[in-house]
Amino acid sequence: MDVPQQMLEMLLPVAEALGEELLAHVAFVGGSTTAFLVTDPITRQAVRFTEDVDLIFHVDGREELAGEVMAATPDVREYIAAQFQALLEHPEFDYAIQGNLQDNNRAELFYQRWEQISGLN
């Protein structure tokens, strides 16, 4: 089986598990997507295959996100809250957020929502 097909078989179950609504707010990144970006067929086969699927959720502007996390099972809610809290404590987090917000005037709202979710455990 070729590398792009292996990656596709790895990504599809994750995409299906997320469901249509969440899938609309996610971007697959990292090694699991690399082969899809390479156009040369020989080079594409040499792409390093990864065993994990990395994804990024779009959080900014999703008012309902805290409610969705609250509705999750306790173990999922605790995990998400702990991950949000860990990012808030990371020394480079502010830098990353400021560099990725399309509208820096939304930073306060973003942090309010992020802190709300980080306290849901």
Summary of the structure (lengths in Angstrom):
residues: 121
radius of gyration: 17.1
end to end distance: 42.7
largest distance: 48.6
contacts: 280
relative contact order: 0.13
helix: 65%
strand: 7%
